[in-house]
Amino acid sequence: MTPPTSRPYVETVEPAGRITAAILVLHGGKATALIEPKRNSLSMLRMRPFFAGVGKAAAPHGVATDLVHYRVAGWNGQAADAARDAGWALADLRRRYGDVPVVLLGHSMGGRAAIRVCPAPNVVGVVGLAPWLPPEEPIPDLTGRTVLLAHGTRDRWVDSRLSAAWALRAKRQHADVARFEVEGVGHAMLRRVRDWHAFACNAVLSLLGAEPMWPLIANALDEEPPAGLQVPLVVPRTNPAVDR
């Protein structure tokens, strides 16, 4: 395969004042593809509303939000191109903002990339939406980090059983792992979209200490495996993130 020649870059939503933390948003892609991703690809379009919504919710707390544009559209086996670009983006965050805490928010391949690079300095957590976690995906060093996953029960593109199996392996090594199931929803997250957005907002902001964590999430983290890894996602009735 010909190696990619383009460079990754980010779009950024920055707060007006001092930046105290950051969120890195990672979109999905293909298993194998060396073409440059289109700006209006379905993988990108799925995450743009999360980028906008989380960015808007985070800015009043002094939290910057970056959306990564990959060099190529695929993971590409051992190259793990999306993870390489996520690593570059984390280094770029440190260059711009210093040693602020960072949470990674990734969908599908972006969820895999987030988990692969989460041992990087300053990362305090990962929020994976329908993450692509094949059986060979290793468990990284999760010391000092929290991993929250959510997966639709009708996902026909990325089997939810794979994220369940990965979460069980991770939970046996590290306490701060929880996983939630979104009933009746497929990979594109088009159904129950407000629930996905509310979960993503609370997950990233609570991991940064910017707002209280939902009891649903806190309780799932406290459970012993396999409990806490197949928790039905139920959004609290009184939840500001839904109406942001």
N, C-alpha and C positions, 0 to 999 in steps of 0.2 A: 504494500500500500504506500502511496505517496504521502509523506508527512505534511501536515497542514502548514500553510505559510502565513495565514492571517493572524491577528493578535486579538486576545479578549479585551473587552472593555465593559464599563458599567454605566448605568443610569443611576442618578442619585436624587433622593429627597432629603434635604438637610433642614434641621430646625434653625430658627433665627438666631438663637443664642449659642451658648457653649455646648458642645457635643459630649455627652457622657457615656454613650453606648451606641452600638450599631447592629443592624439586622442585614444579613446577606440572603437575597432571594435567588434561588437556583431553579430554572425551569427544566422540563423533561427533554427527551430526545429519542434517538434510535440506538439500537444495539450496535449497529455498524453503519457509519456514514462519515465520509471525509469532506463532504460538501459544506460550504459555509451556511449556517442556519439563516433562514429568511426572517426578517423582522416581524412578519405577520404569520409565521408558522403557527399551527394549532398549539404546539407545546408552549410557545411564548405567549399566545393569546390567553391560555388557561391561567397563566401566572400574573399577567398584567393587572387584573382586578385585585389580586392579593397584594401586589406591590403597591398599588395606589391606596388600598384600604389600610394596610398595615402601616404604610408610610404616613398617612394622615393621622392615624391613631397614635403613632410613636412620636411624631414631631413635638407635641406639647411637653413630652417628657425629656426632651433633649436627646432623642435617639434618631440617628441617621439611618436611612434605608437604601440599600444598593440592590439593583437588579443586574445580574451578570449576563453578558452576551458572550457565548462561547465562540471559540475559533471554528469549531466544526460541530456538526449536528449529532455525532455519534459518540458512544462510549469507547468503542474500538478495542475491545479485549484488553491485553496487557498495557496498552497505552493509557487507558483510563483518562481519556482527554478531558472529560467534564470535571473530574477531580483535580486534574492539573490546573485547569482554569479557575476552579474554586480556590485552590491554594494560592494562585497568583492574586486573586481578588482579596483574600485575607491579608496578604502581605501589603497590598495597596491600601487597605483600610488602616493597617498599623502605620503606614507611612503618612497618611493624611490626618489621622485622629489620635495617634499614640496608643497607649496601652489601655484602651477602653474594652469592656466586655462585649462579646459578640455572640449572637444567636443566629444559626443557620436555618432557613426555611426553604425546603426543597420538595418538589413534586416529581414522582416517578424516577427517572434517571437523576434528577436533581437531588432527590432524597438520598440516593446511593452516594452521589458525590459528597453530600453534606456529611454523611456518616464516615466516609473514607478519610476526610480531612479534619474531622472534629478534634483530634489530638493537638491541632495547631495551637500556638499560644493565643491567649485571650478568649478562646471559644468556651462558653459556659453551657451551651445546650444546642440540641438539634430538634427541629420540628419537621417530621416527614409526612407528607400527604401522599397516600397511595405509593409508597416507596418501592422501587424495583430492587429487591434484595435476593438475588439468586443464591442457591445453596452454598456456593463457593465464597460468598462474600464474608470476609473475616470480621471478627469482633475486635475493634480497635481498643486502645487504652481509653477507657471512659472515666478515669479518675477526675473528680471535680466537675463532671459534665452530666447533664440530664438529657435523656432521649425520650421524646414523645412522638408516637406514631398514630396515624389514623388511616383506615383503609375501608373502602366500600365493599359491602358483602357481595355485590354483583359485578365486581371488576372482572371483565373478560380479557383485558389486555395484560395486566400484571396480577397474577394469582395472589389473592390476599393470604393464602396459606403460607406463602414464602415469607412475607413480613412477620407472620405469627411465629414461624419456626425460628427466624433470626432473632426476634424479640425474646423468645424463650431462652435461646443460647446466651444472649446478652444479659438477661435478667439473672441467670444463674451465676454470672461473674460480677455483676454490678447492680446494686439495688435501685438506682435511679433510672429505671426504664418502665414506661407504661405504653399501652397500645389500646386504641379505641376503634370500634367497628361502627360504620355508618350504614345503617340498614337500607337495603334496596338501591344502593348507589353504585354507578360504574366508575370507570377510570377517569372520565372527563370531569367529574364532580359537578355535573350540570343539575342534578337533583339535590335538594336540600342545600342549595348554594349558600344561603345565609348561615346555616349551621357550620359549614366548612369555614366560612370567613370568621364567624364568631370564635370558633375553636382556635384558628390560627392566630387571631389577634390576642386572645387571652394567653395562649401558650407562649408566644414569643415575649409579650410584655411582662408576664409573670416570671418567666425565667430570668429576665433582666431586673426584676424587682420594681418594675414601674407600676404594676397594679396587682391586686390580690389574685392568687391562683384559685380557680374554681375548685370547690370541694371535690367534685368528680375527679379532677386530675390529681389533686393531693391524695385522695383516698386510694386511687389506683396505684400511685407510686409506693404507698405504704404496704400494699398487698404482697404476699409471698407468691412466687410462681407456682402454677400457671395463672392464678387469679391476678387481676390487674393488667392482663394482656389481651383480653377479649371483652372489653367493657363497652356496652352500647353507648354511643355518643348521644347524650341528652343535654341540650343547651339550657342553662338556667333561664327561667321565665323572665326574671329581671336581669337583663344583660345589656349594658350600654354598647358593647361592641356590635350588636346586631343593627343598631340604628345609626352608627357613625357614618 
